[in-house]
Amino acid sequence: MTTLVSPKLADRTQQLAALAGLDQVDLAIIGGGASGLGLALDAALRGLSVVLLESHDFAKGTSSRATKLVHGGVRYLAQGNIALVREALQERTTLLHNAPHLARPLPFVMPSYKCWETPFYGVGLKMYDALAGKAGLGSTQFLSSTQTLQCLPGIKARDLKGGVKYWDGQFDDARLAVALARTAASQGALVLNYCPVTDLVHEQGRVVGLRCQDSETGTQYTVRAKCVVNATGVWVDDIRQKDGDATGRATQPMVAPSQGVHLVVDSEFLPGDHAMLVPKTLDGRVLFAVPWLGKVILGTTDTPRQDLAREPDAFAEEVEFILSEAGKYLHRAPKRSDVRSIWVGLRPLVRPPQNEGGNTKKISREHTVLVSPSGLVTVTGGKWTTYRAMADDVLEKCVENALFPRLPPSETSDFLLVGAQPGGSGRVSMTTAPSLEAYGSEAEWVQGLPGANTYLAPGLTEAMLRFAARYEYARTVEDALARRSRLLFLDARLAAEIAPEVAAIMQEETGIDPQLAGFLQLTEQYLRLPA
C-alpha cells in the first residue's frame, strides 16, 4: 500500500500554528496557481524553506480555467517561435511522466474541407513531430475522408476531403494544482489557501517579508523572508503597486488581461476519444472541440478585458462566435440550450514595464520575470505546460540578483507528484467520466473512507468529498465541486442539485460554513449565457 501524504500537512489548525511559529523563511510566494505552486515545489526540493499563501483556493483563477491541454503550441509554430515550441514539447513529456494519473496523450484531428488544407497543415505538423524528437507522443498521419470520420464521427461529412491527425496532451488543471500543493507540502513547504497577503514589509527600501490574514479566523500574521515572489497571475499589479507605494516609486501596469471562454456540451456532439482542431476560424482564431471527462469543451476566445473579476462573465459575441464556428464543423450544430456549463478565464498577457529602474528579463517562453528595486520578484504570463520552466527561471533570477546564493540544480524534471505510480503506470483516461483513476496510487485510501459506494453524481462519491476535505485542502462546496471534483465545469445544473448534500458533508468534515448559498449563485453564472 502506498503511504498517503501526512494528514497534518492539510490540517488547517496545524498549518496556522506553523505559520505563527515561523521566524524567517528563505522564500515567501504570493499566489497559489500554476506558477506559484510549481515554484514552491522546485524551491523546496532545492532545500529552501518555503511559505506559499493563496488569497482564495488553489487554482481558483486562471489555473483552473485552461483548455485542459498540455501542448507545444501549434499556433506558435505558425508564428515561427521555434524555441518556445521545442521547449514546451519537452515540458509536455515531463508533465505526462510526472503525473500520469492526471495527464495523458490525446490525438487531435484537423478536418480538411478544401483540397490544399491536408498537405499544408500536414507539413507543418510533421515539423511539430520533428521538434518533439524523442519526446514525441505519436506520428502525424494524413487521413482520408473515411478515416477522418472514423476519428471524428461527430463532424460534417459533406465536402470533407480528409484530415491530419497529430498528438498532444491533456490534463486536469485544477487537480494538478492540488497535487503540486500536496507534493510541495510533502517536501517541507507550508502552503495555505484562504490566507490573503494584505501588505508587504519593507526595511530601508527593501522588501523583507509580508503580512497576511487567515480568511476564516481573521487572525493576522507576519512572515519575514529573504525573498518574496509575486506569482498572482493577472493580479500581479496589485502587489507591485503595494511595493511601489511603500518605496515611493511609480509603477506601470505589466498585465493586459485577455479572457478565454469555454462552452461545455454533451459528448454526443463529438463522440470518441479524438479532439478536433480548426486552425483558422472566420476571425483567424483557433477553435478546439476537446473530449474531457465525459463531456466536450468548445473554445476558446481571446478578448481584451479591462477589469479583473474573479468570476468574469462571457460576452455575448464570444458565445455566438464559438457556437457558430462549431456549427460549421459539427454534424449537429450546438445551440445555447445544449450548453451544460460556461466558464471564463483571464490570461495574463504581459507588457513588461519600462524605465522602472528594475531588472527586467523577458523570457522567450511567454512569461516575464521582473525584479523591482526593492527586491520584489514578480512572475506572470506563461502557460501550464511550462510551469516547471517558469519556476526554474524565477530561481535563476533570484540568484542573479543576489537574493540567494548559488542553488543546486532543479530536481523537478523527474519528480513524481503525489498519486503518481513509478514507471508511468496508472495512465488516466481523460475522455470518459471521472473515476478513481484520477487518484492514482491513492485510490485505495479514498475507497477506505466512509461513503466509498455512495454516489452523489457520476464519478463522485461521498468518500471523494471526505478525501478532498481531509487531504486536499478543500474548505467549501465550491472547492469540492469546482476544483477537487470538476462537476461545476462539466454540468453546472447537476452541481447545483447535489450541492446541499455536499455542503452537509463538507461542514461535517471541516466544522465551518461550507458557503452553500454563494456556490448556488455561482452555478447560476455558469449556466447563464449572455443575450
Number of C-alpha atoms within 10 A of each C-alpha: 7 11 9 13 16 12 10 13 23 23 16 16 10 12 16 16 10 11 17 14 11 14 10 17 17 18 26 28 27 27 31 33 29 34 30 31 33 25 31 31 29 24 28 24 21 15 14 19 19 26 26 26 25 25 21 18 23 31 25 23 26 24 23 26 22 24 22 22 21 28 23 26 19 16 14 13 19 13 8 10 15 17 13 18 22 21 18 24 26 20 23 28 24 21 28 21 24 23 27 28 29 28 26 26 24 24 20 23 24 24 29 22 18 12 13 10 16 22 15 11 18 20 14 15 22 15 15 24 21 14 20 21 13 11 16 19 20 16 14 22 16 20 22 17 19 15 15 23 19 14 24 24 19 20 24 18 19 10 11 19 19 24 27 25 25 22 21 22 22 25 28 25 26 28 21 27 26 27 22 26 32 27 23 28 24 19 19 20 25 24 27 27 23 19 27 19 21 15 16 22 19 17 11 8 14 17 24 21 22 20 16 22 19 18 14 11 8 10 12 15 19 20 22 22 23 15 21 28 26 25 27 26 28 23 20 20 19 13 21 22 16 17 26 18 12 18 17 10 16 11 18 16 14 22 20 16 22 19 24 22 25 27 27 24 26 18 20 13 22 25 19 17 19 22 26 24 17 18 16 11 14 9 8 9 14 17 20 21 26 27 28 24 20 21 24 25 27 25 25 24 22 17 15 14 14 9 11 13 13 14 15 17 18 23 15 11 12 20 21 16 18 21 19 15 19 24 16 13 20 19 16 15 17 20 13 14 9 13 23 22 24 26 23 24 28 28 27 23 21 20 14 18 15 12 10 13 11 15 16 19 14 13 14 12 18 15 23 23 26 24 21 21 18 19 24 24 26 24 23 28 24 23 21 28 28 27 22 22 21 28 24 18 19 22 22 18 20 24 14 12 14 12 19 17 10 12 14 10 11 19 13 22 15 11 19 21 25 24 26 24 20 13 10 14 13 19 20 22 24 26 22 16 14 20 18 18 18 25 21 20 22 20 16 13 17 21 17 11 15 15 16 17 12 12 13 18 14 11 15 21 23 23 21 27 30 24 22 24 25 20 19 23 26 27 25 23 30 28 26 27 25 21 27 24 24 23 24 25 25 29 21 25 18 15 25 20 14 13 23 17 13 25 22 14 19 27 17 14 18 18 10 12 15 26 15 19 12 12 23 19 11 17 24 14 19 24 20 17 19 14 8
